[in-house]
Amino acid sequence: MKYVMTLFWTLIFGFVVGFIGSKLVKLDFNVQATLTVSVIFGILLNLVPLVLPKDPSSIRQKRTTQRKCWVVLFFALFCNVDV
């Protein structure tokens, strides 16, 4: 049910954004294009939780590793240090 409600609200927000955007650029409101973009965005939005990792500790560990990599990269590029 949460996927249906997410898709429903994505459609509503998509129509609002599409209507306001079409008026800002002084074009006619295209229902078909707005509906298509909203549905695609809603489906992608529903897939995001499936892709995200479920264990928060693995995220912290990845961030620490990524920070170390960025520090090494920074020093290698900007401080003329051989790694």
C-alpha positions as MATLAB code, in Angstrom:
seq = 'MKYVMTLFWTLIFGFVVGFIGSKLVKLDFNVQATLTVSVIFGILLNLVPLVLPKDPSSIRQKRTTQRKCWVVLFFALFCNVDV';
ca = [
       0.000    0.000    0.000;
       2.884    2.397    0.706;
       4.079    2.018   -2.894;
       0.642    2.952   -4.212;
       0.436    5.995   -1.941;
       3.938    7.095   -2.948;
       2.976    6.828   -6.602;
      -0.291    8.681   -5.931;
       1.433   11.620   -4.214;
       4.146   11.656   -6.862;
       1.441   12.101   -9.485;
      -0.163   14.955   -7.558;
       3.139   16.755   -6.975;
       4.143   16.086  -10.573;
       0.976   17.711  -11.879;
       1.476   20.726   -9.622;
       5.111   21.136  -10.673;
       4.235   20.565  -14.324;
       1.427   23.120  -14.240;
       3.485   25.777  -12.477;
       6.506   25.068  -14.695;
       4.457   25.346  -17.879;
       3.055   28.696  -16.768;
       6.515   29.995  -15.833;
       7.895   29.257  -19.307;
       4.623   30.366  -20.936;
       3.810   27.041  -22.620;
       0.631   24.995  -22.719;
       0.198   22.445  -19.942;
       0.915   18.984  -21.415;
      -0.917   16.364  -19.361;
       0.634   13.377  -21.142;
       4.230   14.516  -20.636;
       3.543   15.433  -17.014;
       1.907   12.065  -16.364;
       4.777   10.171  -18.001;
       7.506   11.992  -16.074;
       5.570   11.680  -12.799;
       5.055    7.926  -13.180;
       8.706    7.317  -14.070;
       9.878    9.443  -11.137;
       7.410    7.680   -8.813;
       8.629    4.236   -9.836;
      12.260    5.287   -9.339;
      11.348    6.768   -5.967;
       9.778    3.453   -4.948;
      12.960    1.591   -5.907;
      15.294    3.761   -3.787;
      14.641    1.930   -0.468;
      15.352   -1.403   -2.136;
      18.804   -0.212   -3.248;
      19.862    1.419    0.024;
      21.786   -0.733    2.513;
      19.796   -1.902    5.524;
      22.692   -1.970    8.034;
      23.652    1.531    9.247;
      27.020    0.369   10.587;
      28.127   -0.588    7.078;
      27.357    2.963    5.955;
      29.544    4.440    8.707;
      32.370    2.096    7.819;
      32.120    3.023    4.123;
      32.132    6.745    4.959;
      35.260    6.367    7.064;
      36.990    4.498    4.257;
      35.851    7.074    1.714;
      37.117    9.937    3.877;
      40.524    8.290    4.123;
      40.593    7.889    0.355;
      39.677   11.545   -0.176;
      42.374   12.713    2.235;
      45.005   10.634    0.435;
      43.759   11.877   -2.936;
      43.806   15.489   -1.748;
      47.376   15.265   -0.513;
      48.501   13.419   -3.618;
      47.003   16.003   -5.968;
      47.506   19.281   -4.165;
      50.519   18.810   -1.917;
      52.876   17.170   -4.425;
      53.311   14.119   -2.215;
      54.079   10.720   -3.692;
      51.708    8.071   -2.433;
];
